[in-house]
Amino acid sequence: MFDIITVPVDGSEYGYKAADIAIEIASRFESKIAAVHILEEFSFDSYDSQEDSGDEILAKITEKASKAGVEVTEHLITADALRDMKFIVDQTRGDLVVIHAHGANNNRFVSFEENNVSNTQIGSVSERLLRTCDVPVLLVK
């Protein structure tokens, strides 16, 4: 049903939750996963530290997926998530995207309690992906 499931992961607990669901789906449908972590184009953090962090995030996904017998291709990309996510999905050839409705924002992870985020709100990257993506998008809460 799905050959490649694209999973954008940002290192937040919500991103990992979406990855877990993607791994479960991939296991059932014998799909592959394209795990994507985006390095911010303009950041006060050094590129090396962003890259190291991104490698760790992707390695966690690969390890979990491997235990489930799911093949993962890691993509560590310098981009603007809001602007480029549709293009990234196209380039990974994903035919399903699994993404959490909320994620990280400038290394300040969304907290439903602290930021008064309701269950009906979604993040800007997820919202834009829903509007522009040509393949199904599964939002995980």
N, CA, C and O atoms as a DFTB+ gen file, in Angstrom:
564 C
 N C O
     1  1       0.820      -1.196       0.000
     2  2       0.000       0.000       0.000
     3  2       0.864       1.260       0.000
     4  3       0.640       2.166      -0.803
     5  1       1.852       1.321       0.900
     6  2       2.788       2.445       0.941
     7  2       4.192       1.888       0.759
     8  3       4.606       0.988       1.489
     9  1       4.915       2.417      -0.202
    10  2       6.291       1.974      -0.409
    11  2       7.247       2.702       0.527
    12  3       8.087       2.084       1.180
    13  1       7.107       4.022       0.583
    14  2       8.000       4.836       1.420
    15  2       7.160       5.780       2.270
    16  3       6.311       6.515       1.765
    17  1       7.416       5.741       3.554
    18  2       6.739       6.639       4.494
    19  2       7.750       7.682       4.939
    20  3       8.762       7.353       5.557
    21  1       7.475       8.928       4.626
    22  2       8.361      10.020       5.025
    23  2       7.976      10.477       6.421
    24  3       6.807      10.740       6.703
    25  1       8.984      10.567       7.298
    26  2       8.752      10.937       8.685
    27  2       9.690      12.075       9.068
    28  3      10.867      11.834       9.334
    29  1       9.191      13.320       9.104
    30  2      10.004      14.420       9.604
    31  2      10.112      14.308      11.129
    32  3       9.096      14.214      11.818
    33  1      11.333      14.318      11.652
    34  2      11.544      14.221      13.097
    35  2      12.394      15.395      13.557
    36  3      13.397      15.743      12.933
    37  1      11.967      15.999      14.666
    38  2      12.647      17.194      15.153
    39  2      13.319      16.993      16.508
    40  3      13.918      17.925      17.045
    41  1      13.228      15.800      17.059
    42  2      13.839      15.546      18.353
    43  2      12.896      15.743      19.519
    44  3      13.275      15.504      20.666
    45  1      11.672      16.176      19.252
    46  2      10.705      16.359      20.331
    47  2      10.038      15.029      20.638
    48  3      10.068      14.108      19.822
    49  1       9.439      14.933      21.812
    50  2       8.715      13.697      22.154
    51  2       7.579      13.456      21.162
    52  3       7.235      12.309      20.874
    53  1       7.006      14.522      20.647
    54  2       5.921      14.397      19.684
    55  2       6.427      13.842      18.354
    56  3       5.762      13.023      17.719
    57  1       7.599      14.292      17.944
    58  2       8.203      13.772      16.716
    59  2       8.512      12.291      16.822
    60  3       8.292      11.537      15.874
    61  1       9.024      11.870      17.981
    62  2       9.308      10.449      18.196
    63  2       8.022       9.618      18.222
    64  3       8.005       8.477      17.762
    65  1       6.959      10.193      18.758
    66  2       5.666       9.500      18.776
    67  2       5.190       9.262      17.339
    68  3       4.705       8.178      17.014
    69  1       5.329      10.268      16.490
    70  2       4.949      10.115      15.083
    71  2       5.827       9.058      14.415
    72  3       5.335       8.263      13.614
    73  1       7.115       9.042      14.736
    74  2       8.019       8.045      14.160
    75  2       7.618       6.637      14.588
    76  3       7.666       5.705      13.785
    77  1       7.222       6.479      15.853
    78  2       6.782       5.164      16.330
    79  2       5.576       4.668      15.532
    80  3       5.501       3.493      15.172
    81  1       4.645       5.561      15.263
    82  2       3.455       5.186      14.492
    83  2       3.841       4.860      13.053
    84  3       3.306       3.921      12.463
    85  1       4.765       5.631      12.487
    86  2       5.232       5.353      11.127
    87  2       5.909       3.990      11.055
    88  3       5.728       3.255      10.084
    89  1       6.681       3.653      12.072
    90  2       7.351       2.347      12.109
    91  2       6.313       1.222      12.175
    92  3       6.452       0.196      11.509
    93  1       5.284       1.427      12.978
    94  2       4.220       0.424      13.079
    95  2       3.516       0.224      11.736
    96  3       3.254      -0.907      11.326
    97  1       3.215       1.326      11.062
    98  2       2.563       1.243       9.748
    99  2       3.501       0.566       8.742
   100  3       3.081      -0.306       7.980
   101  1       4.762       0.973       8.750
   102  2       5.734       0.396       7.814
   103  2       5.896      -1.102       8.039
   104  3       6.044      -1.865       7.084
   105  1       5.868      -1.515       9.275
   106  2       5.990      -2.934       9.603
   107  2       4.802      -3.722       9.048
   108  3       4.977      -4.819       8.518
   109  1       3.623      -3.176       9.167
   110  2       2.413      -3.865       8.690
   111  2       2.324      -3.933       7.175
   112  3       1.830      -4.916       6.622
   113  1       2.805      -2.877       6.493
   114  2       2.672      -2.814       5.047
   115  2       3.980      -3.111       4.313
   116  3       4.069      -2.940       3.097
   117  1       5.000      -3.559       5.064
   118  2       6.314      -3.851       4.483
   119  2       6.856      -2.647       3.714
   120  3       7.369      -2.779       2.603
   121  1       6.729      -1.485       4.325
   122  2       7.186      -0.232       3.720
   123  2       8.575       0.120       4.233
   124  3       9.067      -0.460       5.201
   125  1       9.184       1.067       3.572
   126  2      10.451       1.646       4.023
   127  2      10.151       3.010       4.624
   128  3       9.112       3.610       4.346
   129  1      11.066       3.488       5.445
   130  2      10.896       4.804       6.051
   131  2      12.007       5.733       5.570
   132  3      13.179       5.360       5.524
   133  1      11.609       6.944       5.215
   134  2      12.555       8.022       4.941
   135  2      12.469       8.968       6.132
   136  3      11.556       9.789       6.224
   137  1      13.434       8.842       7.046
   138  2      13.465       9.692       8.236
   139  2      14.197      10.980       7.873
   140  3      15.319      10.952       7.369
   141  1      13.541      12.113       8.138
   142  2      14.077      13.412       7.742
   143  2      14.273      14.290       8.975
   144  3      13.363      14.457       9.787
   145  1      15.466      14.841       9.097
   146  2      15.709      15.865      10.118
   147  2      16.262      17.081       9.397
   148  3      17.183      16.978       8.587
   149  1      15.684      18.235       9.706
   150  2      16.070      19.468       9.032
   151  2      16.943      20.321       9.947
   152  3      16.577      20.615      11.085
   153  1      18.091      20.706       9.430
   154  2      18.971      21.641      10.116
   155  2      18.547      23.044       9.698
   156  3      18.364      23.321       8.512
   157  1      18.395      23.910      10.666
   158  2      17.944      25.264      10.361
   159  2      18.993      26.011       9.544
   160  3      20.186      25.962       9.843
   161  1      18.526      26.702       8.508
   162  2      19.433      27.478       7.675
   163  2      20.106      28.592       8.470
   164  3      21.306      28.831       8.333
   165  1      19.327      29.259       9.291
   166  2      19.829      30.389      10.069
   167  2      19.638      30.061      11.538
   168  3      18.518      30.051      12.047
   169  1      20.737      29.795      12.206
   170  2      20.670      29.394      13.601
   171  2      21.857      29.972      14.347
   172  3      22.923      30.200      13.774
   173  1      21.653      30.204      15.641
   174  2      22.752      30.659      16.475
   175  2      23.633      29.490      16.907
   176  3      24.755      29.695      17.370
   177  1      23.130      28.264      16.758
   178  2      23.911      27.075      17.071
   179  2      24.890      26.816      15.930
   180  3      24.624      27.151      14.775
   181  1      26.015      26.220      16.272
   182  2      26.979      25.896      15.223
   183  2      26.418      24.795      14.339
   184  3      25.601      23.982      14.773
   185  1      26.865      24.784      13.104
   186  2      26.407      23.756      12.175
   187  2      26.809      22.382      12.695
   188  3      26.034      21.430      12.603
   189  1      28.026      22.276      13.245
   190  2      28.503      20.988      13.754
   191  2      27.603      20.457      14.863
   192  3      27.283      19.269      14.885
   193  1      27.191      21.325      15.784
   194  2      26.334      20.850      16.884
   195  2      24.949      20.471      16.364
   196  3      24.356      19.499      16.832
   197  1      24.433      21.229      15.402
   198  2      23.147      20.870      14.789
   199  2      23.250      19.527      14.074
   200  3      22.356      18.686      14.164
   201  1      24.355      19.348      13.367
   202  2      24.560      18.105      12.621
   203  2      24.674      16.910      13.572
   204  3      24.084      15.858      13.326
   205  1      25.431      17.073      14.652
   206  2      25.572      15.998      15.636
   207  2      24.217      15.635      16.248
   208  3      23.879      14.460      16.390
   209  1      23.457      16.659      16.605
   210  2      22.132      16.441      17.183
   211  2      21.220      15.730      16.186
   212  3      20.504      14.796      16.548
   213  1      21.250      16.171      14.943
   214  2      20.429      15.552      13.897
   215  2      20.801      14.097      13.673
   216  3      19.930      13.245      13.498
   217  1      22.103      13.815      13.679
   218  2      22.554      12.428      13.518
   219  2      22.033      11.549      14.645
   220  3      21.629      10.411      14.406
   221  1      22.039      12.064      15.868
   222  2      21.537      11.306      17.026
   223  2      20.040      11.040      16.907
   224  3      19.575       9.935      17.186
   225  1      19.295      12.049      16.496
   226  2      17.844      11.903      16.330
   227  2      17.535      10.839      15.283
   228  3      16.704       9.959      15.510
   229  1      18.200      10.922      14.145
   230  2      17.953       9.954      13.076
   231  2      18.398       8.552      13.488
   232  3      17.749       7.568      13.131
   233  1      19.492       8.452      14.230
   234  2      19.975       7.141      14.679
   235  2      18.956       6.462      15.593
   236  3      18.789       5.243      15.540
   237  1      18.274       7.248      16.429
   238  2      17.238       6.677      17.306
   239  2      16.108       6.064      16.482
   240  3      15.612       4.983      16.801
   241  1      15.710       6.756      15.433
   242  2      14.633       6.256      14.572
   243  2      15.088       4.986      13.863
   244  3      14.350       4.002      13.803
   245  1      16.300       5.013      13.331
   246  2      16.826       3.853      12.620
   247  2      16.924       2.643      13.542
   248  3      16.596       1.527      13.139
   249  1      17.370       2.857      14.768
   250  2      17.498       1.759      15.726
   251  2      16.131       1.134      16.039
   252  3      15.976      -0.087      16.024
   253  1      15.146       1.994      16.324
   254  2      13.797       1.477      16.607
   255  2      13.234       0.719      15.408
   256  3      12.659      -0.359      15.560
   257  1      13.402       1.284      14.229
   258  2      12.860       0.654      13.022
   259  2      13.559      -0.667      12.737
   260  3      12.912      -1.637      12.342
   261  1      14.861      -0.713      12.930
   262  2      15.611      -1.948      12.687
   263  2      15.107      -3.077      13.568
   264  3      15.007      -4.221      13.125
   265  1      14.790      -2.757      14.814
   266  2      14.256      -3.770      15.732
   267  2      12.918      -4.310      15.245
   268  3      12.556      -5.450      15.537
   269  1      12.185      -3.482      14.498
   270  2      10.887      -3.900      13.954
   271  2      11.017      -4.488      12.552
   272  3      10.020      -4.865      11.936
   273  1      12.259      -4.567      12.049
   274  2      12.479      -5.121      10.715
   275  2      12.151      -4.166       9.586
   276  3      11.863      -4.591       8.467
   277  1      12.196      -2.879       9.878
   278  2      11.858      -1.855       8.886
   279  2      13.136      -1.149       8.426
   280  3      13.959      -0.733       9.241
   281  1      13.283      -1.023       7.117
   282  2      14.444      -0.347       6.540
   283  2      14.249       1.171       6.593
   284  3      13.167       1.681       6.302
   285  1      15.308       1.877       6.968
   286  2      15.250       3.337       7.077
   287  2      16.362       3.963       6.249
   288  3      17.501       3.497       6.251
   289  1      16.009       5.020       5.548
   290  2      16.995       5.882       4.906
   291  2      16.964       7.199       5.652
   292  3      15.911       7.823       5.789
   293  1      18.125       7.620       6.135
   294  2      18.216       8.869       6.901
   295  2      18.524      10.033       5.969
   296  3      19.353       9.929       5.065
   297  1      17.830      11.151       6.216
   298  2      18.039      12.368       5.431
   299  2      18.283      13.519       6.405
   300  3      17.375      13.931       7.127
   301  1      19.494      14.028       6.422
   302  2      19.857      15.183       7.237
   303  2      20.032      16.343       6.269
   304  3      20.977      16.369       5.480
   305  1      19.114      17.305       6.336
   306  2      19.008      18.326       5.295
   307  2      19.035      19.722       5.908
   308  3      18.381      19.973       6.920
   309  1      19.788      20.622       5.296
   310  2      19.745      22.025       5.676
   311  2      18.670      22.691       4.834
   312  3      18.753      22.718       3.606
   313  1      17.654      23.231       5.512
   314  2      16.512      23.801       4.789
   315  2      15.685      24.646       5.737
   316  3      16.033      24.820       6.905
   317  1      14.597      25.163       5.222
   318  2      13.579      25.843       6.010
   319  2      12.366      24.915       5.995
   320  3      11.722      24.738       4.961
   321  1      12.062      24.330       7.143
   322  2      11.000      23.323       7.207
   323  2       9.679      23.863       6.671
   324  3       8.983      23.174       5.926
   325  1       9.337      25.069       7.039
   326  2       8.058      25.633       6.608
   327  2       8.008      25.793       5.088
   328  3       7.005      25.466       4.454
   329  1       9.081      26.288       4.523
   330  2       9.129      26.562       3.090
   331  2       9.352      25.299       2.255
   332  3       8.787      25.167       1.170
   333  1      10.176      24.367       2.758
   334  2      10.691      23.297       1.911
   335  2      10.121      21.901       2.148
   336  3      10.498      20.968       1.439
   337  1       9.232      21.728       3.112
   338  2       8.809      20.376       3.470
   339  2       8.152      19.630       2.310
   340  3       8.416      18.441       2.129
   341  1       7.314      20.285       1.529
   342  2       6.681      19.606       0.389
   343  2       7.749      19.117      -0.585
   344  3       7.673      17.985      -1.062
   345  1       8.727      19.941      -0.882
   346  2       9.813      19.561      -1.785
   347  2      10.586      18.366      -1.219
   348  3      10.951      17.451      -1.956
   349  1      10.828      18.383       0.079
   350  2      11.561      17.288       0.728
   351  2      10.771      15.990       0.627
   352  3      11.342      14.938       0.344
   353  1       9.471      16.056       0.855
   354  2       8.626      14.864       0.714
   355  2       8.701      14.349      -0.718
   356  3       8.823      13.144      -0.941
   357  1       8.631      15.253      -1.683
   358  2       8.729      14.848      -3.087
   359  2      10.071      14.164      -3.365
   360  3      10.119      13.145      -4.052
   361  1      11.153      14.723      -2.833
   362  2      12.488      14.180      -3.081
   363  2      12.709      12.829      -2.416
   364  3      13.470      12.009      -2.929
   365  1      12.063      12.587      -1.293
   366  2      12.204      11.284      -0.629
   367  2      11.294      10.240      -1.259
   368  3      11.358       9.061      -0.914
   369  1      10.450      10.678      -2.183
   370  2       9.506       9.810      -2.898
   371  2       8.511       9.137      -1.950
   372  3       8.043       8.025      -2.196
   373  1       8.203       9.841      -0.863
   374  2       7.241       9.316       0.096
   375  2       5.837       9.272      -0.493
   376  3       5.412      10.200      -1.179
   377  1       5.128       8.191      -0.220
   378  2       3.725       8.138      -0.640
   379  2       2.792       8.201       0.566
   380  3       1.583       8.008       0.439
   381  1       3.367       8.474       1.736
   382  2       2.633       8.799       2.957
   383  2       3.585       9.606       3.822
   384  3       4.777       9.307       3.900
   385  1       3.050      10.633       4.470
   386  2       3.832      11.415       5.435
   387  2       3.193      11.223       6.794
   388  3       1.980      11.370       6.950
   389  1       4.018      10.892       7.780
   390  2       3.540      10.809       9.157
   391  2       4.275      11.887       9.931
   392  3       5.501      11.861      10.047
   393  1       3.513      12.835      10.462
   394  2       4.095      13.980      11.152
   395  2       3.211      14.321      12.343
   396  3       1.993      14.143      12.297
   397  1       3.827      14.806      13.394
   398  2       3.041      15.207      14.548
   399  2       2.446      16.582      14.296
   400  3       3.033      17.415      13.606
   401  1       1.292      16.799      14.857
   402  2       0.602      18.074      14.670
   403  2       1.393      19.237      15.258
   404  3       1.266      20.372      14.799
   405  1       2.201      18.958      16.264
   406  2       3.027      19.989      16.903
   407  2       4.450      19.480      16.981
   408  3       4.680      18.271      17.013
   409  1       5.396      20.386      17.011
   410  2       6.792      19.957      17.114
   411  2       7.630      21.022      17.760
   412  3       7.151      21.797      18.587
   413  1       8.882      21.055      17.378
   414  2       9.827      21.986      17.971
   415  2       9.755      23.331      17.269
   416  3       9.421      23.418      16.088
   417  1      10.071      24.367      18.012
   418  2      10.148      25.708      17.440
   419  2      11.370      26.382      18.041
   420  3      11.364      26.775      19.208
   421  1      12.424      26.512      17.231
   422  2      13.662      27.132      17.708
   423  2      14.172      26.494      18.997
   424  3      14.557      27.185      19.940
   425  1      14.166      25.184      19.018
   426  2      14.646      24.397      20.157
   427  2      13.805      24.559      21.413
   428  3      14.199      24.073      22.473
   429  1      12.674      25.218      21.331
   430  2      11.736      25.283      22.467
   431  2      10.597      24.355      22.106
   432  3       9.739      24.701      21.294
   433  1      10.585      23.197      22.696
   434  2       9.587      22.220      22.337
   435  2       8.227      22.646      22.859
   436  3       8.101      23.185      23.958
   437  1       7.222      22.393      22.049
   438  2       5.860      22.757      22.407
   439  2       5.435      21.970      23.637
   440  3       5.639      20.758      23.708
   441  1       4.858      22.647      24.582
   442  2       4.262      21.993      25.738
   443  2       2.801      22.396      25.763
   444  3       2.484      23.582      25.851
   445  1       1.915      21.427      25.688
   446  2       0.497      21.734      25.646
   447  2       0.076      22.530      26.875
   448  3      -0.711      23.470      26.766
   449  1       0.586      22.166      28.023
   450  2       0.187      22.832      29.262
   451  2       0.770      24.242      29.355
   452  3       0.047      25.196      29.643
   453  1       2.072      24.374      29.112
   454  2       2.745      25.662      29.276
   455  2       2.294      26.701      28.259
   456  3       2.226      27.891      28.566
   457  1       1.987      26.249      27.050
   458  2       1.661      27.200      25.985
   459  2       0.179      27.256      25.656
   460  3      -0.210      27.876      24.666
   461  1      -0.649      26.619      26.465
   462  2      -2.086      26.627      26.244
   463  2      -2.462      26.204      24.825
   464  3      -3.318      26.822      24.193
   465  1      -1.820      25.154      24.333
   466  2      -2.109      24.636      23.005
   467  2      -3.316      23.716      23.106
   468  3      -3.332      22.792      23.918
   469  1      -4.315      23.968      22.288
   470  2      -5.517      23.132      22.331
   471  2      -5.350      21.934      21.403
   472  3      -4.455      21.913      20.558
   473  1      -6.201      20.955      21.564
   474  2      -6.156      19.765      20.725
   475  2      -6.581      20.040      19.290
   476  3      -6.402      19.186      18.422
   477  1      -7.140      21.213      19.027
   478  2      -7.584      21.524      17.674
   479  2      -6.558      22.338      16.898
   480  3      -6.747      22.579      15.706
   481  1      -5.478      22.766      17.543
   482  2      -4.454      23.552      16.867
   483  2      -3.392      22.642      16.272
   484  3      -3.113      21.566      16.801
   485  1      -2.803      23.085      15.168
   486  2      -1.660      22.367      14.610
   487  2      -0.559      23.372      14.311
   488  3      -0.805      24.568      14.160
   489  1       0.663      22.854      14.230
   490  2       1.810      23.708      13.953
   491  2       1.843      24.183      12.512
   492  3       1.152      23.639      11.650
   493  1       2.648      25.197      12.261
   494  2       2.697      25.806      10.935
   495  2       3.239      24.862       9.870
   496  3       2.742      24.855       8.744
   497  1       4.256      24.061      10.209
   498  2       4.814      23.136       9.218
   499  2       3.781      22.074       8.847
   500  3       3.585      21.774       7.670
   501  1       3.126      21.511       9.852
   502  2       2.103      20.488       9.597
   503  2       0.948      21.064       8.796
   504  3       0.442      20.424       7.874
   505  1       0.539      22.259       9.147
   506  2      -0.593      22.893       8.454
   507  2      -0.253      23.142       6.990
   508  3      -1.069      22.870       6.109
   509  1       0.935      23.652       6.725
   510  2       1.314      23.916       5.334
   511  2       1.449      22.612       4.554
   512  3       1.067      22.540       3.386
   513  1       1.988      21.590       5.195
   514  2       2.127      20.299       4.534
   515  2       0.757      19.729       4.163
   516  3       0.587      19.171       3.078
   517  1      -0.210      19.868       5.057
   518  2      -1.568      19.407       4.765
   519  2      -2.148      20.112       3.538
   520  3      -2.829      19.501       2.716
   521  1      -1.862      21.414       3.435
   522  2      -2.420      22.185       2.318
   523  2      -1.716      21.933       0.995
   524  3      -2.343      22.032      -0.060
   525  1      -0.421      21.607       1.025
   526  2       0.350      21.579      -0.219
   527  2       0.795      20.202      -0.675
   528  3       1.149      20.030      -1.842
   529  1       0.786      19.232       0.199
   530  2       1.342      17.914      -0.125
   531  2       0.434      17.145      -1.084
   532  3      -0.791      17.207      -0.984
   533  1       1.053      16.423      -2.009
   534  2       0.314      15.649      -3.008
   535  2       0.024      14.217      -2.557
   536  3      -0.675      13.479      -3.251
   537  1       0.557      13.821      -1.399
   538  2       0.331      12.466      -0.889
   539  2      -0.395      12.578       0.457
   540  3      -0.424      13.652       1.057
   541  1      -0.976      11.480       0.929
   542  2      -1.668      11.537       2.230
   543  2      -0.727      11.946       3.362
   544  3       0.443      11.566       3.389
   545  1      -1.263      12.718       4.282
   546  2      -0.520      13.164       5.465
   547  2      -1.286      12.675       6.687
   548  3      -2.467      12.977       6.857
   549  1      -0.599      11.918       7.532
   550  2      -1.185      11.447       8.768
   551  2      -0.660      12.317       9.900
   552  3       0.528      12.296      10.221
   553  1      -1.572      13.086      10.502
   554  2      -1.200      13.931      11.642
   555  2      -1.367      13.125      12.919
   556  3      -2.405      12.502      13.144
   557  1      -0.344      13.145      13.745
   558  2      -0.361      12.405      15.000
   559  2      -0.463      13.399      16.146
   560  3       0.288      14.373      16.209
   561  1      -1.413      13.138      17.062
   562  2      -1.551      14.013      18.235
   563  2      -0.928      13.350      19.428
   564  3      -0.933      13.916      20.521
